C-alpha cells in the first residue's frame, strides 16, 4: 500500500530544530559551524522575502539546484555571490571577524 503524501510547506528553521535533536547531526553541524550558519541565514532570509528557491535562482540567473546547494552549505561562495544574494533578498551583507 502506497503512503499518501500531503503537500505541506516545511520551513527551514523548523526542519533544522528537529534535526538538531539528533546527536550525530548536531556534532556534524557544530563541526561546520560557519558554513552552516551562513546557509541557515540565507535560507531564512529567502523565506522571509517570500521567495522560493526557484524564484531566487531566477533573480540570480542561476539554477534552483545551485540555491539548494547554497542552503545546504554544500556550495563554496565568493563575497561577490554573497553580495548578489543579499541584494536579491533586499538585505545588507555584513561580514565580521571576531575574537572567539
Short mmCIF file of the C-alpha atoms (twelve columns), coordinates in Angstrom:
data_MODEL
# 
_entry.id   MODEL 
# 
loop_
_atom_site.group_PDB 
_atom_site.id 
_atom_site.type_symbol 
_atom_site.label_atom_id 
_atom_site.label_alt_id 
_atom_site.label_comp_id 
_atom_site.label_asym_id 
_atom_site.label_seq_id 
_atom_site.Cartn_x 
_atom_site.Cartn_y 
_atom_site.Cartn_z 
_atom_site.pdbx_PDB_model_num 
ATOM 1   C CA . UNK A 1   0.000  0.000  0.000   1 
ATOM 2   C CA . UNK A 2   1.384  3.392  -1.007  1 
ATOM 3   C CA . UNK A 3   1.552  6.173  1.508   1 
ATOM 4   C CA . UNK A 4   -0.318 9.335  0.614   1 
ATOM 5   C CA . UNK A 5   1.825  12.459 0.756   1 
ATOM 6   C CA . UNK A 6   0.285  15.729 1.750   1 
ATOM 7   C CA . UNK A 7   1.868  18.774 0.159   1 
ATOM 8   C CA . UNK A 8   2.881  20.667 3.296   1 
ATOM 9   C CA . UNK A 9   5.270  23.596 3.406   1 
ATOM 10  C CA . UNK A 10  8.140  22.995 5.819   1 
ATOM 11  C CA . UNK A 11  10.169 25.971 6.935   1 
ATOM 12  C CA . UNK A 12  13.908 25.549 7.204   1 
ATOM 13  C CA . UNK A 13  14.148 26.670 10.845  1 
ATOM 14  C CA . UNK A 14  11.560 24.050 11.883  1 
ATOM 15  C CA . UNK A 15  13.421 21.369 9.950   1 
ATOM 16  C CA . UNK A 16  16.763 22.381 11.486  1 
ATOM 17  C CA . UNK A 17  15.396 22.403 15.036  1 
ATOM 18  C CA . UNK A 18  14.115 18.861 14.539  1 
ATOM 19  C CA . UNK A 19  17.426 17.653 13.067  1 
ATOM 20  C CA . UNK A 20  19.490 19.233 15.859  1 
ATOM 21  C CA . UNK A 21  17.838 16.864 18.336  1 
ATOM 22  C CA . UNK A 22  19.827 14.050 16.712  1 
ATOM 23  C CA . UNK A 23  23.239 13.865 18.479  1 
ATOM 24  C CA . UNK A 24  25.153 12.774 15.366  1 
ATOM 25  C CA . UNK A 25  23.596 15.536 13.250  1 
ATOM 26  C CA . UNK A 26  24.355 18.080 16.000  1 
ATOM 27  C CA . UNK A 27  28.024 17.001 16.150  1 
ATOM 28  C CA . UNK A 28  28.432 17.424 12.384  1 
ATOM 29  C CA . UNK A 29  26.508 20.709 12.441  1 
ATOM 30  C CA . UNK A 30  28.837 22.113 15.098  1 
ATOM 31  C CA . UNK A 31  31.907 20.960 13.121  1 
ATOM 32  C CA . UNK A 32  30.933 23.095 10.127  1 
ATOM 33  C CA . UNK A 33  29.574 25.992 12.151  1 
ATOM 34  C CA . UNK A 34  30.401 28.945 9.855   1 
ATOM 35  C CA . UNK A 35  29.210 27.334 6.635   1 
ATOM 36  C CA . UNK A 36  26.037 26.052 8.237   1 
ATOM 37  C CA . UNK A 37  25.192 29.338 9.953   1 
ATOM 38  C CA . UNK A 38  25.587 31.162 6.648   1 
ATOM 39  C CA . UNK A 39  23.428 28.600 4.842   1 
ATOM 40  C CA . UNK A 40  20.735 28.920 7.521   1 
ATOM 41  C CA . UNK A 41  20.794 32.722 7.325   1 
ATOM 42  C CA . UNK A 42  20.385 32.631 3.547   1 
ATOM 43  C CA . UNK A 43  17.512 30.140 3.732   1 
ATOM 44  C CA . UNK A 44  15.765 32.185 6.421   1 
ATOM 45  C CA . UNK A 45  16.239 35.455 4.515   1 
ATOM 46  C CA . UNK A 46  14.806 33.824 1.388   1 
ATOM 47  C CA . UNK A 47  11.784 32.554 3.319   1 
ATOM 48  C CA . UNK A 48  11.289 35.969 4.958   1 
ATOM 49  C CA . UNK A 49  11.384 37.558 1.497   1 
ATOM 50  C CA . UNK A 50  8.645  35.124 0.464   1 
ATOM 51  C CA . UNK A 51  10.716 33.616 -2.341  1 
ATOM 52  C CA . UNK A 52  11.052 30.007 -3.368  1 
ATOM 53  C CA . UNK A 53  14.469 28.615 -4.252  1 
ATOM 54  C CA . UNK A 54  13.420 28.725 -7.909  1 
ATOM 55  C CA . UNK A 55  12.444 32.405 -7.666  1 
ATOM 56  C CA . UNK A 56  15.749 33.323 -6.013  1 
ATOM 57  C CA . UNK A 57  17.591 31.337 -8.667  1 
ATOM 58  C CA . UNK A 58  15.811 33.285 -11.397 1 
ATOM 59  C CA . UNK A 59  16.767 36.588 -9.750  1 
ATOM 60  C CA . UNK A 60  20.408 35.432 -9.636  1 
ATOM 61  C CA . UNK A 61  20.411 33.984 -13.169 1 
ATOM 62  C CA . UNK A 62  21.274 30.535 -11.880 1 
ATOM 63  C CA . UNK A 63  19.572 27.188 -11.301 1 
ATOM 64  C CA . UNK A 64  17.397 26.167 -8.364  1 
ATOM 65  C CA . UNK A 65  19.819 23.305 -7.681  1 
ATOM 66  C CA . UNK A 66  22.560 25.877 -7.017  1 
ATOM 67  C CA . UNK A 67  20.365 27.627 -4.446  1 
ATOM 68  C CA . UNK A 68  19.670 24.265 -2.834  1 
ATOM 69  C CA . UNK A 69  23.418 23.589 -2.542  1 
ATOM 70  C CA . UNK A 70  23.981 27.047 -1.059  1 
ATOM 71  C CA . UNK A 71  21.252 26.498 1.535   1 
ATOM 72  C CA . UNK A 72  22.704 23.103 2.463   1 
ATOM 73  C CA . UNK A 73  26.145 24.640 2.966   1 
ATOM 74  C CA . UNK A 74  27.485 22.496 0.146   1 
ATOM 75  C CA . UNK A 75  28.492 25.365 -2.136  1 
ATOM 76  C CA . UNK A 76  31.623 27.458 -1.686  1 
ATOM 77  C CA . UNK A 77  30.693 31.089 -2.373  1 
ATOM 78  C CA . UNK A 78  32.600 34.235 -3.119  1 
ATOM 79  C CA . UNK A 79  31.947 37.516 -1.360  1 
ATOM 80  C CA . UNK A 80  30.598 38.744 -4.696  1 
ATOM 81  C CA . UNK A 81  27.992 35.969 -4.787  1 
ATOM 82  C CA . UNK A 82  27.016 36.671 -1.180  1 
ATOM 83  C CA . UNK A 83  26.501 40.307 -2.173  1 
ATOM 84  C CA . UNK A 84  24.275 39.308 -5.101  1 
ATOM 85  C CA . UNK A 85  22.212 37.036 -2.845  1 
ATOM 86  C CA . UNK A 86  21.808 39.798 -0.257  1 
ATOM 87  C CA . UNK A 87  20.737 42.282 -2.933  1 
ATOM 88  C CA . UNK A 88  18.205 39.833 -4.429  1 
ATOM 89  C CA . UNK A 89  16.769 39.298 -0.927  1 
ATOM 90  C CA . UNK A 90  16.695 43.056 -0.208  1 
ATOM 91  C CA . UNK A 91  19.198 42.585 2.614   1 
ATOM 92  C CA . UNK A 92  22.515 44.151 3.512   1 
ATOM 93  C CA . UNK A 93  25.587 41.940 3.633   1 
ATOM 94  C CA . UNK A 94  27.762 42.325 6.732   1 
ATOM 95  C CA . UNK A 95  30.939 40.318 7.219   1 
ATOM 96  C CA . UNK A 96  32.750 40.379 10.560  1 
ATOM 97  C CA . UNK A 97  35.720 38.653 12.073  1 
ATOM 98  C CA . UNK A 98  35.537 38.492 15.859  1 
ATOM 99  C CA . UNK A 99  37.747 37.158 18.585  1 
ATOM 100 C CA . UNK A 100 36.452 33.833 19.880  1 
# 
